Every structure is written in structure tokens, then in C-alpha cells.
Amino acid sequence: MRQKVYKLTLDEDTEFSVLGLSTAFSDYKLAYELNSSLDLKIVLHKEKMEIIDPKSKEQVSFRVYHFFDEENLTKYYLVKNNQNLKFLFPEKPKMDFFLLVRDNFVFEMDDLIYRLRQINGIVAIFKLENSEFYAAEYLTF
């Protein structure tokens, strides 16, 4: 009798949304404001996000704030665009931070943007296409 072989393929593409935030807040102050306004627990992650700068070909580290909502299986990442005089996205210098929400089962994006606009220190919010945020692949923790 021939043995049947089954292949399991997992789709690595996960659903995520990215917002660019303009603010004068420091990273820890913005994390505090997000936690207070959105009832999250975003904290500084032990590991840094390491990216190779396409121009200089050197490795650049970016601090990442992270929260995994176990109840809703949603991950939140907060990354500062400009760290140590290096930009994560030099083509978007007006965006001070990026808020990435992966597997969002909590917020409708319009509701999330509305709630973020209620935070006094946030000047502007930009909705980005997933294809614009190539750094998402580095956020695996």
C-alpha cells in the first residue's frame, strides 16, 4: 500500500497596520501616553531591531517598544524613526515614530486614529501602506 504524503504550508504573511506619528514626545513618554489612552502595556523590548542601512551598508540598531495582548492575540510595536542620527525611513523625516499593529483584532483603524488624535502631544498621524514599511520583517519578537 502506498503511503500518502501531506505537506503543511504556513503562510508567513501576517496582517498588520502601520501608522506614522509626528510628535515632540520622547519614546518612553509616547509609550506611556499610548498605554494610558489605549489601555495597553507597551514596554521597551530587550532586543533591538537591527537593520542594514542600504546606503552605508552598516548595521543600525533601533530601540523597539512592544506589547503582546494575549487575550486578543494582537502585537503592538513602537519604533522611533530617527535614532543615533540614523533614520529607519529617511524618505519619511516628518514621521517621528511608527506604530505597527500586527494581527489587529481590537481596533478598527479609523477608531484607533481617532483615539490617537485625542492625545495632545501627537501632532499628525499618517496611515502607511504595508508595502511601504519594509522593516516589519525585522519585528519578529
Number of C-alpha atoms within 10 A of each C-alpha: 3 4 5 5 6 6 5 6 6 6 6 7 7 9 11 16 18 22 22 22 23 19 18 12 14 12 19 14 12 20 21 16 20 19 15 13 13 13 9 17 16 24 16 17 15 11 12 17 17 14 15 12 15 8 6 8 9 10 10 17 17 19 18 19 22 24 19 17 16 8 8 11 12 17 19 21 23 28 23 21 23 16 14 8 7 13 17 25 19 11 8 11 13 15 20 24 23 23 20 23 23 19 15 19 14 14 13 10 15 10 11 13 16 12 14 20 14 10 14 9 15 17 12 15 19 14 15 14 11 15 8 10 16 10 14 17 9 11 15 6 13
